[in-house]
């Protein structure tokens, strides 16, 4: 009796697979039934004309094979099948466990009152096991500040990762010892902004992190000299656009300022000059040419420089342009 039932199940299974195999997939372009399946990408492709028939492979099989398939196919699991991505901007690089503070279990039921003290102890020990020394506490404090900077200045992830990498290298070289964590992290964030090409000044990042400008400048010099970092030159056009946007300059004046900046760069007058101070001077000069009513104080505040710096740079720039 058992044998007959097994044979019946086996026959039913074969009928089911036969019914599936009787529905061949045909190409919608050339009507060919010669299709191949890419197991890596999950695409079904016509072998005759190369058209992609489907970009999602419909999988059928047992649970064991499906488990092995899910490792290759990120689309079969939540979050891409790889869990939370690692990041240098986390003290543990995103590899440690996180115990939730919720009072409910995975199903959604309330956790029993007698188990809660044990869970609190587990959370405490889980937190303690993630900190193995002063270096871990240092990274945790630094990257908390970096996360605040990211939200305050709207920094992209590329800048955050570069800043975390520079700070980790500084910690490996023992450059952080005896120095302010905030100053070193702010300097690392500024270097990352310069490398990516974001026109953020050292003073602006220092103000966002509530740190003295002199301390940040000193930490910046230490990082550049000790880590031998080659800082790229800031794009002067980006600085002009930033100052013009902050000072609410109209489009005509902004384009005039970009044209003057290109002329100044070609003549080599911008070499060795502070990018933001030079950009403020050129924006003010453009306002004078187009007749837009903007004071030196408005543009200087937008660029983060003093009025005296703008006036001195304006006289120097006008003299050099007249000479050329």
C-alpha positions in Angstrom: 0.0 0.0 0.0 2.8 2.3 0.9 4.6 1.5 -2.4 1.4 2.3 -4.4 1.1 5.7 -2.7 4.7 6.5 -3.3 4.4 5.6 -7.0 1.3 7.8 -7.2 3.1 10.7 -5.7 6.0 10.2 -8.0 3.8 10.0 -11.1 1.9 13.2 -10.0 5.2 15.0 -9.6 6.3 13.9 -13.0 3.0 15.1 -14.5 3.6 18.5 -12.8 7.1 18.8 -14.2 6.0 17.7 -17.6 3.2 20.3 -17.6 5.8 22.9 -16.8 8.2 21.8 -19.5 5.4 21.9 -22.1 5.4 25.7 -22.0 8.6 26.7 -23.7 9.6 30.4 -23.6 9.8 32.0 -27.0 11.6 35.2 -28.1 9.2 38.1 -28.8 11.4 39.4 -31.6 12.6 36.4 -33.7 10.1 33.9 -32.3 12.9 31.5 -31.5 12.6 29.0 -28.6 16.4 28.7 -28.2 16.8 30.6 -24.9 19.5 30.5 -22.3 19.5 31.5 -18.7 22.4 33.4 -17.0 22.5 32.0 -13.4 24.5 35.0 -12.1 22.2 37.9 -13.3 19.0 35.8 -13.6 18.4 37.0 -17.2 16.7 34.9 -19.8 18.4 35.7 -23.2 17.6 34.5 -26.7 20.6 32.6 -28.1 19.7 33.6 -31.7 19.2 37.4 -31.6 20.6 38.2 -28.1 17.4 39.9 -26.9 16.7 39.8 -23.1 13.4 38.1 -22.7 13.2 38.5 -18.9 15.5 40.1 -16.3 14.1 38.0 -13.4 14.6 34.3 -13.4 11.7 32.4 -11.9 13.2 29.8 -9.7 11.6 26.4 -8.9 13.2 23.8 -6.7 13.6 22.4 -3.2 14.4 24.5 -0.2 18.0 23.3 0.0 18.8 24.3 -3.5 16.9 27.6 -3.0 19.1 28.4 0.0 22.2 28.0 -2.0 20.7 30.0 -4.9 19.8 32.9 -2.6 23.5 33.3 -1.8 24.2 34.0 -5.5 21.0 36.0 -6.2 20.7 39.2 -4.0 17.1 39.6 -5.2 15.9 36.6 -3.2 16.6 38.1 0.3 15.7 41.3 2.0 18.5 43.9 1.8 20.3 42.2 -1.1 21.1 39.0 0.7 24.2 40.4 2.2 23.0 42.2 5.3 24.0 45.7 6.3 26.9 47.0 4.2 30.2 47.6 5.9 31.4 51.1 6.4 34.7 52.7 7.6 32.6 55.5 9.3 31.5 53.0 12.0 33.8 52.1 14.8 33.2 48.4 14.3 32.9 48.8 10.4 29.3 47.6 10.7 30.2 44.0 11.7 28.9 43.9 15.2 25.5 42.9 16.5 22.8 45.3 17.5 20.2 44.4 20.1 17.0 46.3 19.8 15.4 48.2 22.7 11.9 47.1 21.8 9.9 45.2 24.5 8.4 42.9 21.8 9.8 39.7 20.2 10.2 39.0 16.5 6.6 37.8 16.2 5.3 41.0 17.9 4.2 39.5 21.2 5.0 41.2 24.5 8.2 40.0 26.2 7.5 38.4 29.6 8.4 40.6 32.5 10.6 38.0 34.1 12.9 37.9 31.0 13.4 41.7 30.7 16.2 41.9 33.4 18.1 39.2 31.6 17.7 41.0 28.2 19.0 44.3 29.8 22.1 42.4 31.1 22.7 41.0 27.6 22.4 44.4 26.0 24.9 45.8 28.5 27.4 43.0 27.8 26.8 43.3 24.1 27.8 47.0 24.3 30.8 46.3 26.4 32.1 43.6 24.1 32.2 46.0 21.2 34.6 48.3 23.0 38.0 46.6 23.5 40.1 49.7 24.5 40.7 53.4 24.3 41.1 53.2 20.5 37.6 51.9 20.1 36.2 54.6 22.3 38.1 57.1 20.3 36.7 55.9 17.0 33.2 55.8 18.5 33.4 59.4 19.6 35.0 60.6 16.4 32.5 58.9 14.1 29.6 60.2 16.1 30.9 63.7 15.4 31.4 62.7 11.7 27.7 61.6 11.5 26.6 65.0 12.9 28.8 66.8 10.4 27.3 64.7 7.6 23.8 65.9 8.5 24.8 69.5 9.2 26.7 70.0 5.9 24.8 67.5 3.8 28.0 65.7 3.0 27.8 62.7 0.5 28.7 59.2 1.6 32.0 59.4 -0.4 33.2 62.3 1.7 32.2 60.5 4.9 34.1 57.3 3.9 37.2 59.3 2.9 37.2 61.3 6.1 36.8 58.0 8.2 39.7 56.5 6.2 42.0 59.5 6.9 41.1 59.5 10.6 41.8 55.8 10.9 45.2 56.2 9.3 46.0 59.1 11.7 45.0 56.9 14.6 47.3 54.1 13.3 50.2 56.5 13.2 49.4 57.7 16.7 48.8 61.3 15.5 45.5 61.6 17.5 47.3 61.1 20.8 47.6 64.3 22.7 45.4 66.2 20.2 41.7 67.1 20.1 39.5 64.4 18.5 37.2 67.1 17.1 40.1 69.0 15.5 41.6 66.0 13.8 38.2 64.8 12.6 37.3 68.2 11.2 40.6 68.4 9.4 40.1 64.9 8.0 36.6 66.0 6.8 38.1 69.1 5.1 40.7 67.0 3.3 38.0 64.6 2.1 36.0 67.5 0.8 39.0 68.9 -1.1 39.7 65.5 -2.6 36.1 65.0 -3.8 35.9 68.6 -5.0 33.3 70.0 -2.6 34.0 73.8 -2.0 33.7 73.7 1.8 36.2 75.9 3.6 38.1 74.9 6.7 36.4 77.6 8.7 32.9 76.5 7.7 33.5 72.9 8.7 35.1 74.0 12.0 32.0 76.2 12.8 29.7 73.2 12.0 31.7 71.1 14.5 32.0 73.8 17.1 35.8 73.8 17.1 38.3 76.7 17.1 39.7 77.5 13.6 43.3 77.6 14.8 43.1 74.1 16.3 41.6 72.8 13.0 44.3 74.5 10.9 47.1 73.0 13.1 45.5 69.6 12.9 45.2 70.0 9.1 48.9 70.8 8.7 49.8 67.7 10.9 47.7 65.4 8.7 49.0 66.7 5.4 52.6 66.6 6.5 52.6 63.3 8.4 50.4 61.3 6.1 51.9 62.9 3.0 48.6 63.8 1.4 48.6 65.6 -1.9 45.7 68.1 -1.7 44.2 68.9 -5.1 43.6 72.6 -6.0 40.1 73.8 -5.5 38.1 74.5 -8.6 37.7 78.3 -8.6 34.5 78.1 -10.6 32.8 76.0 -7.9 33.8 78.6 -5.3 32.3 81.4 -7.4 29.0 79.6 -7.8 28.9 78.9 -4.1 29.5 82.5 -3.1 27.0 83.7 -5.7 24.3 81.4 -4.5 24.8 82.4 -0.9 24.7 86.1 -1.7 21.6 85.5 -3.9 23.2 86.9 -7.1 21.2 86.8 -10.3 22.1 84.5 -13.2 23.5 87.2 -15.4 26.0 88.4 -12.7 26.9 84.8 -11.9 27.8 84.0 -15.6 29.8 87.2 -15.8 31.8 86.2 -12.6 32.5 82.7 -14.1 33.8 84.4 -17.3 36.1 86.6 -15.2 37.3 83.7 -13.2 38.2 81.7 -16.3 40.2 84.7 -17.6 42.0 85.1 -14.2 42.9 81.4 -14.1 44.2 81.4 -17.7 46.5 84.3 -16.9 47.8 82.6 -13.8 46.7 85.4 -11.4 44.8 83.0 -9.1 48.0 81.0 -8.2 48.6 81.0 -4.5 45.4 82.9 -3.6 42.7 81.8 -1.2 40.0 80.3 -3.4 37.0 81.8 -1.4 38.6 85.2 -1.0 39.3 85.3 -4.8 35.8 84.1 -5.6 34.3 86.8 -3.4 36.4 89.5 -5.1 35.4 88.3 -8.6 31.7 88.2 -7.6 31.9 91.7 -6.3 33.7 92.8 -9.5 31.0 91.2 -11.6 28.3 93.0 -9.5 30.0 96.3 -10.3 30.0 95.5 -14.1 26.4 94.4 -14.3 25.1 97.1 -11.9 23.7 94.7 -9.3 23.3 96.3 -5.9 25.4 94.2 -3.5 27.7 95.6 -0.8 31.2 94.3 0.0 29.9 93.2 3.4 27.2 91.0 1.9 29.6 89.2 -0.4 32.3 88.9 2.2 29.8 87.3 4.6 28.7 84.9 1.9 32.3 83.9 1.3 33.3 83.7 4.9 36.0 86.4 4.6 36.4 89.9 6.1 35.6 93.1 4.3 39.3 94.2 4.5 40.4 90.9 2.7 37.9 91.6 -0.1 39.0 95.2 -0.5 42.7 94.3 -0.6 42.2 91.5 -3.0 40.0 93.7 -5.2 42.7 96.4 -5.5 45.4 93.8 -6.2 43.3 91.9 -8.8 42.3 95.1 -10.6 45.9 96.3 -10.8 47.0 92.9 -12.3 44.2 92.8 -14.8 45.0 96.3 -16.0 48.7 95.3 -16.3 47.9 92.3 -18.5 
